[in-house]
Amino acid sequence: MIPPKVPAVEVQGLSKSYGSVQALNGVDVSIGEGEYFVLLGPSGGGKTTLLRVIGGFVRPSAGKVLLHGHDVSALPPDKRPTTMVFQSYALFPHMSVARNVGYGLRIKKLASRDIAERVDAMLKLVGLAGYGERKPHELSGGQQQRVQLARSLVLDRDILLLDEPLAALDANLRRDMCFELKRLQETIGITFVHVTHNQEEAMTVADRIAIIADGKLVEAGTAREIYERPVKRFTADFVGENNIFDGTLAAVDKSKATIDLGFERVDVPVDGSAASEGAPASFSVRSELVELLPAEGALPNEIQALNGTYDEAVYLGLTISHMVTLPNGAAVNARSISGAAENLKFERGQPVRVGWAMTAARLHAS
């Protein structure tokens, strides 16, 4: 029998307090060897604190950090198999690119020839071959970020921690660097743990994503799972563009639940979640799965629909968001491809319906 693989990173019951502020509260995370794992969430949610605890820059108030099965909770950063890429480039302005990259190797007192060989190889890996003699101010923001990556990777640690590494880059460069980071991780094969609040960035690079908010792990899964099948209401509200409906559970059976919204009842699928009649309930439908429908006329049985009043269209380039106000005052967003929306001609104040296939809805735990 093949023994199970030991996770590269495992945190157990991790908590961190700063006086009365609880930055982390009982977090459990397991990250596989060679996995690109992203910590995603709103600012102030605890993502960076968790990363710094893993790296040894912050001591936990409670809980353990295990790297490759070994408890390193009390070890300083230089005694852990980790290296960190910080949000600021933190390059030495008076040093050349090559000397910046080789700085950690000189601290370890490696031979000059070995340092030069490893630095040259690393610069080639990050696409900066021939840039070794330049100074940081002669580089673009993306190139400076590559230098910082090279400086971390050249140390040959097997867990790389990245704290908002692309935050200072513009949108186009950030997208390019996402692909570059993913290529690097797949080429080197080590574990990447990446903190960001940018959803597109997270989905581009991640093998798995953990949603972190209010010092807790909300849920974890692949990018597709987090986006298409969020379990928690918070995840549906934070990731993507979801319409969230709150009501009361009027009836439930093995396959579907009926939610009373106060002005209408709709059915949503049930996928094993425990629920009791009369309890508060919420569900979500992604905006691209919502259709605008005429106010009158028969609908297929599988379509759930709500009456509303057309408000406005917001042009977003690739897509158009059509806003509809429900009888309870809540707004619903129906998003469509711009070219395909030319036949959707509604006037402000016009009665319409918003509809979706019942299977498009997700019932949420609180």
ABEGO torsion letter per residue (X at the ends): XBBBBBBABBBBGBBBBBEABBABBGBBBBBBBGBBBBBBEBBGAGAAAAAAAAAGABBBABEBBBBGGBBAAABBAAABABBBBBABAGBBAABBAAAAAAAAAAAAGBBAAAAAAAAAAAAAAAGABGAAABBAAABBAAAAAAAAAAAAAAAGBABBBBBGAAAABBAAAAAAAAAAAAAAAAAAGBBBBBBBABAAAAAAABABBBBBBGGBBABBEBAAAAAABBABAAAAAABEBBBBBBBBBABBBAABBBBBAGABBBBBBBBGBBBBBGBBBBBBBBAAABBBBBABEBBBAABBBBBBBBABBBBAGABBBBBBBBAAGBBBBBBBBAAAAAABBBBBGBBBBBBBBAAABBBBBX
